[in-house]
């Protein structure tokens, strides 16, 4: 029995569509702070409020105040926003022509564990977002990968059953979670290997 036709392709953002360099952000936060950039990022990810930040239960200004108190940072809110967004490399990882071709044949979506500051910056700064009419952000839907709920949100938004959707992420745990729902899922390694993997699951790149 032939496999169902692929109708939707869902992309993670960080390290798939946009390079992430947390040291660029944390080095700014570390200015005058007695911690290394690596120690700062580790502390933030382990912070009890990190899930609230990623899932939209704390405002950007409250997060700024929380981080400032935690680290002893003296950055005002505008400075903090600029430093926070330095983590996002300005040069996209995928060729515009590749995404433009895909969007003509498939329903494209982004699915990301992210925060409101990065969302605002990304949507303003990267032209490729025009190819993604469906955008599922953890901070807007109130849940994060690898929860099945966030993948189901993406499937519902693209109007594609799991068997007709492909998910691409650089984190193997998140790929496995998608596979657990019956989604074709690919671990991102490089642009060239991504195209080969997409062809293998029936995506037409001609």
C-alpha positions in Angstrom: 0.0 0.0 0.0 1.5 3.4 -1.0 2.4 5.9 1.7 0.0 8.8 2.0 1.0 11.9 0.1 2.9 14.5 2.1 0.8 17.7 2.5 2.5 19.6 5.3 6.2 20.3 6.2 6.8 21.6 9.7 10.2 23.2 10.6 11.8 23.9 13.9 13.5 27.3 13.8 16.7 27.3 15.9 19.6 25.6 14.2 17.3 24.6 11.3 16.2 27.9 9.8 18.3 30.3 11.9 21.7 29.7 13.5 21.8 30.2 17.2 24.8 31.6 19.0 23.9 31.9 22.7 27.3 33.2 23.6 26.6 36.4 21.6 23.7 37.1 23.9 25.1 35.8 27.1 28.3 37.7 26.7 26.2 40.9 26.6 24.3 39.8 29.7 27.6 38.9 31.3 29.0 42.4 31.0 29.8 43.3 34.6 28.4 40.0 35.8 30.7 37.5 37.6 29.7 34.5 35.5 30.9 33.2 32.1 28.5 33.3 29.2 28.2 29.5 29.4 27.4 29.6 33.1 24.8 32.3 32.4 23.0 30.3 29.7 23.0 27.2 31.9 21.6 29.1 34.8 18.8 30.6 32.6 17.7 27.2 31.2 17.6 25.7 34.7 15.9 28.8 36.2 12.5 27.9 37.7 10.8 30.6 35.6 12.3 29.4 32.3 9.2 27.2 31.5 7.0 30.2 32.2 9.1 32.3 29.8 9.0 29.7 27.1 5.3 29.0 27.6 4.1 32.6 27.7 3.2 32.9 31.4 5.6 35.8 32.1 5.8 39.1 30.2 9.0 40.3 28.5 9.4 43.1 31.0 8.9 40.8 34.0 11.5 38.4 32.5 14.0 41.2 32.1 13.5 42.2 35.7 13.8 38.6 36.8 17.0 38.0 34.9 18.5 41.3 36.0 17.9 40.4 39.6 19.2 36.9 39.1 22.4 38.0 37.4 22.9 41.4 38.8 22.7 42.9 35.3 22.3 46.7 34.9 20.9 46.6 31.4 17.7 48.6 30.9 14.8 46.9 29.1 15.7 48.2 25.6 19.3 47.2 26.0 18.3 43.8 27.3 16.0 43.2 24.3 18.9 44.0 21.9 21.3 41.7 23.7 18.8 38.9 24.0 18.2 38.9 20.3 21.9 38.8 19.4 21.6 35.0 19.8 19.8 34.9 16.4 22.2 35.0 13.5 21.0 37.4 10.8 21.9 35.1 7.9 19.2 32.4 7.3 20.4 28.8 7.1 18.2 27.7 4.2 18.2 29.1 0.6 15.3 31.3 -0.2 14.7 29.4 -3.4 14.4 26.1 -1.5 11.7 27.5 0.8 9.9 29.3 -2.0 9.7 26.1 -4.0 8.4 24.1 -1.0 5.7 26.6 -0.1 4.2 26.3 -3.6 3.5 22.6 -3.2 3.2 22.1 0.6 1.6 23.7 3.6 4.6 25.1 5.5 4.7 25.7 9.3 7.2 26.6 11.9 7.1 25.0 15.3 9.4 26.3 18.0 10.1 26.5 21.7 10.7 30.2 21.9 9.9 33.4 23.7 8.0 36.6 22.7 11.2 38.7 22.3 12.6 36.3 19.8 9.3 35.9 18.0 9.0 39.6 17.5 12.6 39.9 16.3 12.4 36.9 13.9 9.1 37.9 12.3 10.5 41.5 11.7 14.0 40.5 10.6 13.7 37.4 8.4 11.9 37.6 5.0 11.6 33.8 4.8 8.8 33.9 7.3 6.5 34.9 4.4 6.7 31.3 3.3 5.3 30.0 6.6 1.6 31.0 7.1 1.4 28.7 10.1 3.5 29.6 13.1 3.3 27.6 16.3 5.3 29.2 19.1 5.5 27.7 22.6 5.1 31.1 24.2 1.8 31.6 22.3 0.2 28.1 22.7 1.3 27.5 26.3 3.2 24.2 25.9 6.6 23.1 24.7 8.2 20.3 22.8 8.3 17.4 23.4 4.7 17.6 24.7 2.4 16.0 22.1 0.1 18.9 22.5 2.3 21.3 20.5 2.7 18.9 17.6 -1.1 18.4 17.5 -1.5 22.2 17.3 0.7 22.3 14.2 -1.2 19.4 12.6 -4.5 21.0 13.3 -3.3 24.4 11.9 -1.9 22.8 8.7 -5.0 20.7 8.4 -2.8 17.6 7.8 -3.1 14.2 9.5 0.1 13.0 11.1 0.8 10.5 8.2 0.7 13.4 5.7 3.1 15.7 7.7 6.9 15.9 7.9 8.7 17.5 10.9 12.3 18.7 10.8 14.3 19.4 14.0 17.9 19.3 15.1 17.0 17.8 18.5 16.6 14.0 18.3 14.3 13.9 21.4 11.9 16.3 19.7 12.0 14.3 16.5 11.2 11.1 18.4 8.2 12.8 20.0 6.9 13.7 16.5 7.4 10.1 15.3 5.4 8.9 18.3 2.4 10.7 16.9 2.9 9.1 13.4 4.6 12.1 11.8 7.4 11.6 9.4 10.3 13.2 11.3 13.8 14.1 10.3 16.8 15.0 12.4 18.4 18.0 10.8 22.2 17.6 10.0 22.8 19.9 7.1 21.0 21.6 4.2 22.1 18.9 1.7 21.2 16.0 3.9 17.8 17.6 4.7 16.9 17.7 1.0 17.9 14.0 0.6 15.8 13.1 3.7 12.8 15.0 2.4 13.0 13.1 -0.9 13.1 9.8 1.0 9.7 10.6 2.6 8.1 11.6 -0.7 8.7 15.3 -0.9 8.9 16.6 -4.4 11.9 18.9 -4.8 12.0 19.0 -8.6 
